[in-house]
Amino acid sequence: MKKNRIFAGCLCLITALCLPACSKEIPQENPIIETQENNPEIEPASDQEINPEPGSDPTKEIFWLSDYDLNPLPGQQRDPALAIFEDQYHGKITWLWCDPTKRTETLTTLIQGGDAVDMVSFQTEDFPSGIREDLFQPLDTYLNLTDSIWDSVRKPMEDYAYHGAHYVIPYTTKHNLLLIYDRNICTENALADPYELYQSGEWTWDAFLDMMQEFTAGDSKRFGITGNVGRGILQSTGIQIAGNAGQLGNHIEDPEIANAENLLQEIADANLYDPAFYNSATENILFYAMEDWALDQSNAMHPDADYMAVPFPKASGAESYYLTGNYESKLLVKNSPKGEAVAAYLYCERLAHTDPAYLNQAKERSLTGQTSAAGQVLSYRTEEQYNAILDYQTNLECIIDPAYGMGSTIYGDGDYTYQTKGVMNRLEESILKDGKSWEEMLTDCNPLLDTALENY
């Protein structure tokens, strides 16, 4: 039947591309995946027909440690990656619940006790700290990382390499930090549209600063920006403070970092930053720096607005824009015998995030949005917004900085004072919130970063 053929040969494909430890030969050619794109007769995957008994082979059952289940609740559709994994690979996911605030401790206890645990979701603290603590295994033995399906994530894959081994295999970006704004406000104040400036390559730090100054001129109740400003500006330089091209190192003294901190100082001096927390964009603030979920939520909360989102601007004179966010991946737990199954699941995730049929389904879900049981619209994304963000995710490099995974001395809030904040927290916010200067922070933070790097 058609639905059973959507990924005909997928099991053969996974066998070819997820290399078992005992395999001695790597196939020279990859099998063809049947999708809607190359076979119009094939219909998207559906829960109507499921191959019998997923997980009947115990070597294909993955014990998944998390605070959430990858399996759907009764009446819900399966995630595309899970559908492929069950229907074509005949795998099974068994959920092991854990408190998200104690995930590392729980994982360590399970590993030391020899309990069954195979896969966890990649989190910031896992690279490089969790890898150094020997909580995970590399996937090089199990995946053919030269296959073209990984081409668009090859750069971050290498950035995540640790001593030449690949523990983190990213399959998509998530939590992209963007600048959300209302085009109506731009029109009312005779300001340029940042999205149009981005499209023409003119969305720069100077243009960004000029717009905020013009918007707030003569009105003390207006601000230029709120939200997570510091990280976006720092990463708009493209500099990884604790690493470069997969090699750990201290780059805090890079001139571009100093330039970014000076821009934050200009924003602070002009009183353009509002430190209050908002759960959506607001009319008296020009830019709302928040992850892309906030765009969907703002659309629902303010339906008369004309919201758009752009990446953080590039330094004036710079060639490239960069994206701030994280990559999504799953990790193979130390001592797990299910390397081949975890590799197969990762491949299914990548397939679900690259095949046109599944991408179209994801787009439809995003445009439809979410509603409450009472019918209230909670969030949605317009087609223009969806296409723009997909373009950013596809074409811009998402910056990976190992500093965020090097422990609380480098990244952590402590009790929210300057003294207890981690290095990255200080660099992101202490000019805006603590009244510190770049010179003072550099003096305080440079030796802390050097000391932390000695452990890796």
N, C-alpha and C positions, 0 to 999 in steps of 0.2 A: 504494500500500500504506500501511497505517496508520503504520508507523514513518517512512516518508518524509514523512508529513504532520504530524509532531509540531510543527514550526514552519513550517507551510505559510505562505508569504508572508513568511518571515523576511528573505529577500533584499530584498524590496520594503520591508520595515520598516527594514532597515539603510540602504537607499538614502534613505529618508525622514528617518531620524534621524541619520545620519552624513553631513553635508553636504559634497559635493565642493567644491573651491576654485572651480570654474567655475560652481557653481549660483548662480542669481540669485533663486530663489524658495524660501521655506520652506513646506512643506505645512501647511495649516491644520488638518488632521485626521490622526491617526496611524492606520495600519492596525491591524487586530486580530491579535494573536498567538494562534495556536491552541495551547492547552496542555491538559493533563489537566483543569485546573480548569474551563475553559469548554467542553470537549468530552470527555466521559468515554470516548469510543471510542478516543482517542489513547493510545498506550502510551509509556512513558518511552523516551528515546533509547537506542539499543543499537549495539554495534559489529558486529552481524550484517549490517547493510546500510549501505553507505557509498557516497555518490555518487562516480562515477569521477573519477580524476585531480585531486585537490585540488592547487591550485597550478599548474595548467596555464596560467593567466593570470599572467604574471610580475609584473603590478602588484599581485597579491594574495598574493605571497610575501613574508613578513616574515623578515628576518634578525635573530635574537634573540640578544643577547649576555648570557651568564650562565655561572655554574658548574654549572647544572643544565638539563636539557632539558625543554621542555614536552611533547614527544612521548613516548609510553609506550615502555617496553621491550617486547620480544617477549613475547606472552602476557598483557600487562597491558591493562586497560581504559583508554581515553582519558578525560582529564578532561572533564567536561561542556562547559566553555567551548570546548575544542579541538574536540569533536565537532560543536558547533553551527557553529563557524567553518569547519570543513572541509566538513561536509555541506550547509550552507545557503548559506554565502558562497563556497564552493569555494576557500577560502584555504589557505595552507600555511605552516608554521613551519619555518625552517631554523636549526638551532642553531649558534652560534659560541661555543666554550668560552673562558672566561677565568678566570684566578686571581682568586678573590673578594677577596683582599687587595690586588690591583692593578687593580681594575675601573675606577676613574676614570682611571688612567693609560692603560689599554688603550683605553678609549673615546675619550679625547682623541687618542691616536695614530691610531686608525681614522678619526676625523672629519677630522683634519688631512691624512691621506693620501688622502682621498676614497674610502675603502673602503666596501663595502656593509655598513651596520649601521642598523637601523631602530627597534629596541625594546629597552628594558631594564626590569628590575623596579625599582619605586620603592624607594629606600633613604633612611634618615634624612638622610644628608649631601646628598641631592639638593635639599632645600628648606630654606633658600633658596640655599645655597652653589652647588650644581651649576647651578641656573638662572642665577644671577648670572655664572657662568663660561661661560655661553652653550653648554652642552652639550645643551640640549633645545629643542623647539619647543612653543608653545602649541597646544591642540587646539580652540580656539574655532571655527576655520574648518571643522572636520570633524564636530563633534558638535552635535546640537541639545540643548543643556544645559537647555532649558526643559521638556523632556519629563518626564512624571510619574514615569518609572522612576528618575529621579535624586532624587526628592523627599526621601527619607529620608537622603541623603548630601549634601544641598544646603549645609547649614551647614559641614561640613568642606571641601567643595569651595571655598567662598568663603574659608574660613580659609587654604587653600592657594593662593589667588590671589596673583599677584605682579605689582604695578603694573597691576592690572586684567585680566591675562591668566590663563587657566587651563591650567596645565601638568600638574597632578596631578588626575586624576579618580578619586576613590576608589570602589571597588565593594563593599568589605566591610572589617570590622575584623579584626585578627589580633593574636596575642601579647598577649592581655588579661591584665593583672596583677591577680590576685585574692588574697584571703585564704583559704587552704585550712585546714580544721580537721576534727577527728574528733568527731562528735556523741556518741560513747560517752564521750569524755573530758569533754565538757560535762555529760553526765548524771551521771557518777561524781563530779563536783566541784560538783554543784548549780548549774551555770552556765546562763544562758539560751542558747537557740539563736540565734546571730547571724542566720541566715536568717529566722527568725521575726521578729526585731527589724527586719530590713530590710523585710520585707513590711508591717510595721505602721508604718514610718517612724521607728522608735526606735533604729536602728543609727547611733549618734553617736560622736564622739570620746570623750565622757565614758563611755559604755557600754563602748567598746573598752578604754579605759585601766583602768576598774574591773575588767573581767573578767581582764585580764592580772595585775593586782595581786592579785586574789583567788586566782588559780591558782598564783602563785609564792609566796604568803605562807608563811614558815616553812620553805621548801625551797630550798636554795641550788643544787640540781641542776636546778631547773626554770627555764624562761625563758618569757616571754610571746610572743616573736615572733622570727623569723629570716627571711632572704631580702632582697628588694629593697624595703625598708620606706620609705625616704625619698621615692622618686619617687611612690609611691602616696599618701602623706600630702600631699605638695605638690600633686599634681594633684587630690586630693579637694576642694580649695578652688575648682576651676574657673578658676583664674587662669593665664593664659599669661604667663610671665615675660618673653618677648621679643616678644609680639604680642597683639593683641586684634582679633577680627572682621576678619581679613585685613590689618590694619595693623600693621607692625612698630613696636615701641617698648619702652622699659624699664619694666617693672612690678615690679621686684624690691623696691621699697619699699611695695608694696601691704600694708596691715595684715593681710590674710588670709595672706600669705606669712610674716609674722612670727609669726602664731598657729600656723601649721604647724610652723615651726622650734621654737617653744616647746614644742609637743607632743613633738617629737623629743627635746628636752632633758629633758622629764619621763621619757620612756622610758629615756634614758641614765642619768639620776640614780637611777632605781629599779632599775637593772641588769636590765631586762626584755628587752634585745636580746642575742641570741647571734650573733656575727659569723661563726661557722663556716659552711662551705658544706655543704648537704645536698641529695641528689638526689631526696628525697621527704619527705613529712611524717614527723614522728617523735613518739613518745609523750610526751617530756618537754618539748615546746614546744607551746604552745597554737595559735599561728598560723604558717603557712608562707606567706610572701608571695612568690609566684612566678607565672609565666605559666601559662595554663590547661593546657598539656601536662603539667605536673607533677601535676595532679589525676588524669589518666588513668594516669600512671605509678605514682602512690601507690596507686590502686585495685588495681593488679596486684601491687605489692610487699607490700601489707598487706591481704589480702582480708577479714580479720576486722574491719577498721575500718569506720566508717560516715561516710565523708568527704562534706563539702559545701563549697561555695565561695561567697563573697560579695564584692561590691565593697568597696573601702575605705570606712569610715564617713564620714558628712558631719560638718562642724563642728556643734557643738551650737547649735541655733537656725537653721541653714541650711535652705533649702527643698529643694535638689536634691542627688542623688547624681551622681557623675561616674565615668566609666570610664577607666582607664589602659591604654594600648596603642598600636597603630599601625594605620594604614589600608593596605590593599593596593591597588596600582595598577600600571599599566605606563606608561612614558614614551616619547614620540616623540622620537627622537634628532635632533639638529641636522643639517640638510641632507638628511635622508631624504626621498625622493619618495613614501613609502608612508603618508602621513598618513591617507588614506581607509581603508586596510587596518588600520592600527593602531587607528583609531577603531572600526572594525567589530569587532575583537577585544575591545576594551574593552567594547563593548556586549554582546557574547556573554558576557563574564565577569559583567557585571551581571545579565544574564538568568539565568545559571546560579546566581547567588546570591540570586535573588528568586522564581523560578518554583517553585510548590509541589512539582511532580514532582521537580525536582532537589534541593530542600531535603529531601524525604523520603528520597531516596537517600543524601544526606550524613549524615542522622541514622542511617540503618541502618548505614552504615560505621562511624560513631563508636560506636554501641552494640555492634557486633560486635567492635571493637577490633583489635589486632594481636597476632599470635603469631609465635614464631620457627619456623625450619625444624624444630626438634625438638618443636614443639607447646607450648612454654612461653608463657603469656600475658604479653605485654609491657606492654600498656596497654588500657584501655577506659573508657568513660564510662557511667554509669547514665542511665536515661531522665529521672529527676528532675534530675540534674546537667545534662544536655544542655538540657532545657527552661529551667532557671534561667539558664544562661549565654546561651542564645539570647535570653531576655527582657532580660538586661542589654545585650547587643549591639544589640538592636532599640530599646530605650527610653531608654537612658542616653547622654548625649553623651560621646564619647571625646575627651579633651583633646589638642589639637595645640599643641605649643610649638615655634616656629621655632628656639628657642635650641639644640635638639639637632642642628640642621643648619647651624650657623654656624662650624664649624671647631673644631680641637682646643683652642684657648684657651677656648672656651665649653663644649665637651663632649669630653672625652678623659681617659684615665687617666694618661697620661705614664708615669712609673715608680712610680706609686701612692703618691707622697708628697703632702702637702697643697700644697706649692709647685708641683708639676707637674700637678696635677689641674685639669680645666676648671671653669668657674664652676658648671655644673649638677651635676657630680660632687661638688663641695664642698657645695653646698646639699643634696644628697641624703644624703650620708654622713659629712661631716666632724664633725658633732656626735656621731654614734654611734661613729665609728672613730678620729677624730683628736683628740678632746678640745677642739675649737674651740667658741667661742660664736657665737651668731647675730650679735651686734654686730661681732665681729672679721671674720666672713665678709662681712657687708654692706659694711664698710669696704674690704675687699680686692676684692670682686667687682663692686661697682657701677660703678667706672670702667672695668673690663675690658669689661663689657657695653655701656656707652656707646660705647667705642672701636670695638667690633665692629659695632655697629649703624650707625656712620657709613659703612661699606662697602656698605650696602644701600639 
